[in-house]
C-alpha cells in the first residue's frame, strides 16, 4: 500500500484540460484582489470584533488582529509561491499532493472541506442575523421557529434565511466564474465604502480613556482573542482555489493574495482601534458591534448604512467560500478521491454544477441546524491546520524540486515558512478542548472514507 504516492507538477498542470473538462480562464489580478477582499471583510469585522473585545482582548483587540495578521502574512507568502508555481484548482490540497503525497493531501483536503463548508454555514448564519435585523426595522418578523438554528428552549427549529441565501448564491456561482466575479466586485466596493464611512465618522468620537485598561484579560486574553478572530482572516486562501481560472496565474495569483490581505489587515486594525475607542469594551458583546457603536454616539442614520454594508459584505464572503468549496470538490473528484460526478463541468457555463449544488445542500443544512459559535470554532482549527501544512510544504518542495519554475518566491526560506507554521500551531493550541475533539472526530471520519473509497479509486492507484 503506497499511501504517499505523489502527483508531479507536470501531471497536475496536465489535468487542467484533461478530457476537455478545463475551467474557463477569465480572471485577472484585479478580479483576484476583489475576491480576496470579498472573502475576508465580512463576518469578522461586522460581527466578531465586538465579542472578541468584550470577552477576550478588550482594547488590545488591535494586538489580536496584528498577531493573527502576522500568522496570515507568513502563510500568504507561501500560498503565493504555490499558486504561482502550481496554478491548479484545489488550493492547499493540490499543493500537498505534490509536496507530501496522497495520504497527507487527503487529510488536508478533508480539513479544507471542514473549513469552507462550515465557514460558509457560519457566514450564512451571521448574514441571517443582520437580515432579520433589517426586516425588524421595517416591522417585519419571521416566525420564531424559522429564525435560528435548533434550540428548543428558545422555540427555534431552523434558520431559514441562512439556507435560502446559500442556495441563491449557488445559483449565481453556477452561472459562470466571470459573472460571479462581477457581482462580487460591486458588493466589495459597497462594503469597503461603508467601512471607510465608519472610520471617517467614528474617528471624531474616539475617547482615549476607553482604551484603559488596555489589556484587561492579560496577554492570554489577547492570544485567545487572536485565535477567535482568526475567522476574520479566513478567505484569502480561497483566492488560490481560483488559480485554474486565471489568465496569467504566475503574475496574478501573488498579487491577488498579498494585496487583498494587506488591504484587509489595515482596515481591521483601524476599525478595531476606533471601535474600542468609541464604546467601552465591556459593552461590545453584541452581534452587530459596528452599527451598535454608531448608535452609541447618536449617529443612527449611518448605523443603517452600516447594516446594509454588513449584509453586502457578508454576502461576498459567502460567495467566495462557496466558490472555494466547489473547486475543492472538483479537484479531489478529478483525482478520484471523491465521486467523479463532482468534477463534471457544464459545457456552456464551464462550472462544476453537481459539486456546486452538493455544496449548497451540505452548507445549507449545517447553517440551518447548527449554532453559529460551534461552526466558527471548527472552521478556525481546520483553516489553521491547512495553513500550517502549506507553510511546511514550501520547505519540502524547495528541497525536493529546487529547479521548479516559480512565478513568485517566498523570501528567507526556511525561516518565513517556519514562522508561519509556528504561528498557526500556537493559535491552534489556544482553541478549546471541545474544538480539538470535534476536529479529531472529523479527521477519523475522513480516514474511513479514504480507505473505503479514496485509496481504491485514486487516479494514482496503478502506482506501486
Secondary structure as UniProt FT lines:
FT   TURN            3..4
FT   HELIX           9..14
FT   HELIX           15..20
FT   HELIX           29..40
FT   HELIX           44..48
FT   HELIX           49..52
FT   HELIX           53..57
FT   HELIX           58..60
FT   HELIX           61..85
FT   TURN            89..91
FT   HELIX           92..99
FT   HELIX           102..137
FT   TURN            138..139
FT   HELIX           144..146
FT   TURN            152..155
FT   HELIX           160..173
FT   TURN            174..175
FT   HELIX           177..202
FT   HELIX           203..205
FT   HELIX           208..211
FT   TURN            214..217
FT   HELIX           218..229
FT   HELIX           230..233
FT   TURN            234..235
FT   HELIX           236..245
FT   TURN            247..248
FT   HELIX           249..278
FT   HELIX           281..283
FT   HELIX           289..296
FT   TURN            297..298
FT   HELIX           300..334
FT   TURN            335..336
FT   HELIX           340..343
FT   TURN            347..349
FT   HELIX           353..369
FT   HELIX           372..400
FT   TURN            402..403
FT   TURN            411..414
FT   HELIX           415..428
FT   TURN            429..430
FT   HELIX           433..449
FT   HELIX           450..454
FT   HELIX           455..457
FT   TURN            459..462
//
